[in-house]
Amino acid sequence: MKLRRAEPSDIEGLAYVSVETWKTTYAGLISDAFLSTLTVEGRKEIWDRSFKNLNIDEVTFVLADNEDRLIGFVKGGRCRESNCDSVAEVYSIYILKEFQGSGYGKLLFKEMVEHLIGSHYHTLKVWVLEGNPAVHFYTNLGGQIVGKKEIKIGEETLIELAVQWKDIKDIR
């Protein structure tokens, strides 16, 4: 496996991983009607806009197999909420289902943590959909659930949980 910083040439692979992981991760949590509307073409547009409009300290790392096929990614940077200058956020982390449980998520997450420490962040936050098994991934790495909010996905109102590490260096 190869771990590296994402480039615009990765947009197709990022879009594919996004769509496939949403469909497997959120089945039963988000309506099938919404999940069936997700397309690689639509996600390619989102990734293209993302590369053109990066947030402060935003970066995406990808994990690729030996044929350079993307199997996962992590995206993060400065917290997207207001008034959180020293707080970093992992915006998303996804691994194709067949590669989950192999330590690749932890590898990607720790790569992002190192980047964020190097960018002088002290606290890390991630928002995760309530009911997503990834909640345990984050709490097993020492994160604490510190809040929740309602979000709208399609026609549904769902709950996201805020998982936070007060000292990002505790994740190492």
Sine and cosine of phi, psi and omega as CSV:
sin_phi,cos_phi,sin_psi,cos_psi,sin_omega,cos_omega
0.00,0.00,0.54,-0.84,0.02,-1.00
-0.87,-0.49,0.78,-0.63,0.05,-1.00
-0.94,-0.34,0.82,-0.58,-0.04,-1.00
-0.42,-0.91,0.19,-0.98,0.06,-1.00
-0.96,0.28,0.67,-0.74,0.00,-1.00
-0.94,0.33,0.48,-0.88,0.04,-1.00
-0.78,-0.63,0.32,-0.95,0.04,-1.00
-0.81,0.58,-0.46,0.89,0.03,-1.00
-0.93,0.37,-0.18,0.98,0.03,-1.00
-1.00,0.00,0.00,1.00,-0.12,-0.99
-0.82,0.57,-0.69,0.72,0.00,-1.00
-0.86,0.51,-0.74,0.67,0.00,-1.00
-0.91,0.41,-0.65,0.76,0.04,-1.00
-0.88,0.47,-0.68,0.74,0.02,-1.00
-0.90,0.44,-0.68,0.74,0.01,-1.00
-0.88,0.47,-0.75,0.66,0.00,-1.00
-0.88,0.48,-0.65,0.76,0.02,-1.00
-0.84,0.54,-0.78,0.62,-0.06,-1.00
-0.91,0.42,-0.76,0.65,-0.06,-1.00
-0.89,0.46,-0.66,0.75,-0.03,-1.00
-0.96,0.29,-0.56,0.83,0.10,-1.00
-0.87,0.49,-0.70,0.72,-0.06,-1.00
-0.91,0.40,-0.57,0.82,0.00,-1.00
-1.00,0.05,-0.65,0.76,-0.06,-1.00
-0.94,0.33,-0.65,0.76,-0.15,-0.99
-0.98,-0.19,0.09,1.00,0.09,-1.00
-0.86,0.51,0.80,-0.60,-0.04,-1.00
1.00,0.02,-0.28,0.96,0.05,-1.00
-0.97,-0.23,-0.59,0.81,0.03,-1.00
-0.88,-0.48,0.56,-0.83,-0.08,-1.00
-0.86,0.52,0.59,-0.81,0.08,-1.00
-0.87,0.50,-0.56,0.83,0.01,-1.00
-0.86,0.51,-0.69,0.73,0.02,-1.00
-0.94,0.35,-0.75,0.67,-0.05,-1.00
-0.86,0.51,-0.54,0.84,-0.01,-1.00
-0.94,0.33,-0.25,0.97,0.02,-1.00
-1.00,0.08,-0.21,0.98,-0.04,-1.00
-0.95,0.30,0.74,-0.67,0.03,-1.00
-0.72,-0.69,0.44,-0.90,0.07,-1.00
-0.88,0.47,-0.65,0.76,0.01,-1.00
-0.86,0.51,-0.71,0.71,0.02,-1.00
-0.89,0.45,-0.65,0.76,0.01,-1.00
-0.95,0.32,-0.50,0.86,0.07,-1.00
-0.87,0.48,-0.65,0.76,0.04,-1.00
-0.89,0.46,-0.66,0.75,0.01,-1.00
-0.90,0.44,-0.70,0.71,0.01,-1.00
-0.91,0.41,-0.61,0.79,0.04,-1.00
-0.87,0.49,-0.73,0.69,0.05,-1.00
-0.88,0.47,-0.63,0.78,-0.02,-1.00
-0.88,0.47,-0.72,0.69,0.01,-1.00
-0.90,0.43,-0.48,0.88,-0.02,-1.00
-1.00,0.08,-0.27,0.96,-0.08,-1.00
-0.69,-0.72,0.88,0.48,-0.05,-1.00
-0.93,0.37,0.62,-0.79,0.15,-0.99
-0.96,0.27,0.14,-0.99,0.02,-1.00
-0.87,0.49,0.77,-0.63,0.01,-1.00
0.86,0.51,0.32,0.95,-0.02,-1.00
-0.96,0.30,0.67,-0.75,0.05,-1.00
-0.49,-0.87,0.46,-0.89,0.11,-0.99
-0.82,-0.57,0.75,-0.66,0.11,-0.99
-0.94,-0.35,0.62,-0.79,0.01,-1.00
-0.87,-0.50,0.45,-0.90,0.12,-0.99
-0.89,-0.46,0.82,-0.58,-0.05,-1.00
-0.82,-0.57,0.50,-0.87,0.05,-1.00
-0.99,0.17,-0.09,-1.00,-0.07,-1.00
-0.92,0.40,-0.33,0.95,0.07,-1.00
-1.00,-0.07,0.18,0.98,-0.01,-1.00
0.92,0.40,0.41,0.91,0.11,-0.99
-0.99,0.12,0.80,-0.60,-0.01,-1.00
-0.94,0.34,0.72,-0.69,0.04,-1.00
-0.90,-0.44,-0.19,0.98,0.01,-1.00
-0.11,-0.99,0.22,-0.98,0.04,-1.00
-0.40,-0.92,0.32,-0.95,0.15,-0.99
-0.71,-0.70,0.65,-0.76,-0.02,-1.00
-0.75,-0.66,0.72,-0.70,0.00,-1.00
-0.27,-0.96,0.01,-1.00,0.00,-1.00
0.20,-0.98,-0.48,-0.87,0.02,-1.00
-0.91,0.42,0.59,-0.81,0.03,-1.00
-0.80,0.61,0.69,-0.73,-0.06,-1.00
-0.99,0.11,-0.16,0.99,0.05,-1.00
-0.99,0.16,0.34,-0.94,0.03,-1.00
-0.97,0.24,0.41,-0.91,0.06,-1.00
0.87,0.50,0.72,0.70,0.06,-1.00
-0.64,-0.77,0.82,0.57,-0.10,-1.00
-0.86,0.50,-0.60,0.80,-0.03,-1.00
-0.99,-0.15,0.22,0.98,-0.01,-1.00
-0.96,-0.28,0.78,-0.63,0.07,-1.00
-0.99,-0.17,0.27,-0.96,0.02,-1.00
-0.64,-0.77,0.68,-0.73,0.23,-0.97
-1.00,0.01,0.92,-0.39,-0.06,-1.00
-0.97,0.25,-0.62,0.79,-0.01,-1.00
-0.29,-0.96,0.50,-0.87,0.13,-0.99
-0.53,-0.85,0.83,-0.56,-0.04,-1.00
-0.63,-0.77,0.66,-0.75,0.06,-1.00
-0.78,-0.63,0.71,-0.70,0.07,-1.00
-0.81,0.58,0.62,-0.78,-0.12,-0.99
-0.77,0.64,-0.68,0.73,-0.06,-1.00
-0.93,0.37,-0.20,0.98,0.02,-1.00
-0.95,-0.32,-0.02,1.00,0.01,-1.00
-0.94,0.34,0.50,-0.87,0.02,-1.00
0.99,0.16,0.17,0.99,-0.03,-1.00
-0.95,-0.32,0.13,0.99,0.01,-1.00
1.00,-0.01,-0.04,1.00,-0.04,-1.00
-0.95,0.33,-0.55,0.83,0.05,-1.00
-0.89,0.46,-0.70,0.72,0.02,-1.00
-0.90,0.43,-0.64,0.77,0.03,-1.00
-0.87,0.49,-0.75,0.67,0.03,-1.00
-0.89,0.45,-0.71,0.70,-0.03,-1.00
-0.87,0.49,-0.72,0.70,-0.03,-1.00
-0.93,0.38,-0.53,0.85,0.09,-1.00
-0.89,0.46,-0.68,0.73,0.04,-1.00
-0.90,0.43,-0.68,0.73,0.02,-1.00
-0.85,0.53,-0.70,0.71,0.01,-1.00
-0.87,0.48,-0.67,0.74,0.04,-1.00
-0.88,0.48,-0.71,0.70,-0.06,-1.00
-0.93,0.36,-0.60,0.80,0.10,-1.00
-0.88,0.47,-0.69,0.73,0.03,-1.00
-0.90,0.43,-0.36,0.93,0.04,-1.00
-1.00,-0.08,0.20,0.98,0.14,-0.99
0.95,0.31,0.55,0.84,0.11,-0.99
-1.00,-0.02,0.52,-0.85,-0.05,-1.00
-0.94,-0.35,-0.47,0.88,-0.07,-1.00
-0.81,-0.59,0.54,-0.84,0.00,-1.00
-0.79,-0.62,0.65,-0.76,0.03,-1.00
-0.74,-0.67,0.53,-0.85,0.13,-0.99
-0.63,-0.78,0.64,-0.77,0.08,-1.00
-0.98,-0.20,0.75,-0.66,-0.05,-1.00
-0.71,-0.71,0.67,-0.74,-0.03,-1.00
-0.90,0.44,0.76,-0.65,0.02,-1.00
-0.85,0.52,0.73,-0.69,-0.04,-1.00
1.00,-0.10,-0.24,0.97,0.04,-1.00
-0.95,0.30,0.79,-0.61,0.03,-1.00
-0.85,0.52,-0.30,0.95,0.02,-1.00
-0.89,0.45,-0.32,0.95,0.07,-1.00
-0.81,0.59,-0.67,0.74,-0.01,-1.00
-0.93,0.37,-0.57,0.82,0.07,-1.00
-0.83,0.56,-0.74,0.67,-0.05,-1.00
-0.95,0.31,-0.66,0.75,0.00,-1.00
-0.94,0.35,-0.52,0.86,0.08,-1.00
-0.92,0.40,-0.40,0.92,0.07,-1.00
-1.00,0.00,0.16,0.99,0.08,-1.00
0.99,-0.14,0.02,1.00,0.02,-1.00
-0.94,0.33,0.52,-0.85,0.02,-1.00
-0.90,-0.43,0.69,-0.73,0.08,-1.00
-0.96,0.27,0.87,-0.50,-0.11,-0.99
-0.88,-0.48,-0.03,1.00,0.00,-1.00
0.05,-1.00,0.04,-1.00,0.06,-1.00
-0.44,-0.90,0.33,-0.94,0.03,-1.00
-0.50,-0.87,0.38,-0.93,0.10,-1.00
-1.00,0.06,0.63,-0.78,0.09,-1.00
-0.73,-0.68,0.39,-0.92,0.02,-1.00
-0.94,-0.34,0.83,-0.55,0.10,-0.99
-0.80,-0.60,0.91,-0.42,-0.11,-0.99
0.89,0.45,-0.80,-0.60,0.00,-1.00
-0.99,-0.12,0.00,1.00,-0.09,-1.00
-0.99,-0.15,0.55,-0.83,0.18,-0.98
-0.97,-0.23,0.86,-0.52,-0.06,-1.00
-0.84,-0.54,0.12,-0.99,-0.01,-1.00
-0.92,-0.38,0.74,-0.67,0.16,-0.99
-0.94,-0.34,0.63,-0.78,0.04,-1.00
-0.98,-0.20,0.66,-0.75,0.10,-1.00
-1.00,-0.03,0.85,-0.52,0.08,-1.00
-0.93,-0.36,0.74,-0.67,-0.12,-0.99
-0.67,-0.74,0.52,-0.86,0.17,-0.99
-0.89,-0.45,0.90,-0.44,-0.02,-1.00
-0.90,0.43,-0.59,0.81,0.06,-1.00
-0.86,-0.51,0.95,-0.32,-0.06,-1.00
-0.85,0.52,-0.44,0.90,-0.01,-1.00
-0.94,0.33,-0.25,0.97,0.04,-1.00
-0.95,0.32,-0.22,0.98,-0.05,-1.00
-0.98,0.19,-0.44,0.90,-0.09,-1.00
-0.79,0.61,0.00,0.00,0.00,0.00
